[in-house]
Amino acid sequence: MRAMTQRAFVDEKICSGCEACLSLCPTEAIKMQGDYAFVMALFCKGCGYCIEGCGEEAIRLLDYAPI
């Protein structure tokens, strides 16, 4: 059985593109994709720092099973 971990996910319908989360990510896993933030799952460690800085509550942690 594989261990579940968590990864950040940005809801692009809620994200305003303010970029506040970019500087909060210690692994630089968040980048801008057009007008909203996007989390590169490969680099996300699920720390949740980005969630604390998102004023729109557009970021949440989801369960993720590594392949």
C-alpha positions as CSV (number, residue, x, y, z in Angstrom):
1,M,0.0,0.0,0.0
2,R,1.3,3.4,-0.9
3,A,1.3,6.3,1.5
4,M,-1.0,9.2,0.9
5,T,0.4,12.7,1.1
6,Q,-1.1,16.1,0.4
7,R,-0.4,18.5,-2.4
8,A,-1.7,22.1,-2.9
9,F,-4.3,22.7,-5.6
10,V,-5.4,26.1,-6.9
11,D,-9.0,26.6,-8.0
12,E,-8.5,28.9,-11.1
13,K,-12.2,29.9,-10.8
14,I,-11.5,31.6,-7.5
15,C,-7.8,32.7,-7.9
16,S,-7.5,36.4,-8.6
17,G,-3.9,36.1,-9.8
18,C,-2.6,38.4,-7.0
19,E,0.7,36.3,-6.8
20,A,0.8,36.4,-3.0
21,C,1.3,32.6,-2.8
22,L,4.4,32.6,-5.1
23,S,6.7,34.1,-2.5
24,L,5.4,31.8,0.3
25,C,6.2,28.5,-1.4
26,P,9.6,27.2,0.0
27,T,10.0,24.9,-3.0
28,E,8.9,27.4,-5.7
29,A,6.2,24.9,-6.8
30,I,3.7,27.7,-7.6
31,K,3.9,29.5,-10.9
32,M,1.6,31.8,-12.8
33,Q,-0.3,30.2,-15.7
34,G,-2.0,32.9,-17.5
35,D,-4.1,34.9,-15.0
36,Y,-4.0,32.4,-12.1
37,A,-1.5,30.5,-10.0
38,F,-0.7,26.8,-10.8
39,V,0.9,24.2,-8.5
40,M,3.5,21.9,-10.0
41,A,2.7,18.8,-8.0
42,L,6.1,17.3,-8.5
43,F,7.7,20.1,-6.4
44,C,4.9,20.6,-3.9
45,K,5.6,19.2,-0.4
46,G,2.1,19.9,1.0
47,C,3.4,22.3,3.7
48,G,0.3,24.6,3.3
49,Y,2.2,27.9,3.5
50,C,0.5,29.0,0.3
51,I,-2.9,28.5,1.8
52,E,-2.2,30.9,4.7
53,G,-1.3,33.7,2.2
54,C,-4.2,33.2,-0.1
55,G,-6.8,35.9,0.6
56,E,-9.3,34.4,-1.8
57,E,-9.1,30.9,-0.2
58,A,-8.4,29.5,-3.7
59,I,-5.8,27.1,-2.6
60,R,-6.4,23.9,-0.7
61,L,-4.6,20.6,0.1
62,L,-5.8,17.5,-1.7
63,D,-4.8,13.9,-1.0
64,Y,-2.3,12.7,-3.5
65,A,-0.9,9.2,-4.1
66,P,2.6,9.3,-5.8
67,I,3.0,6.9,-8.7
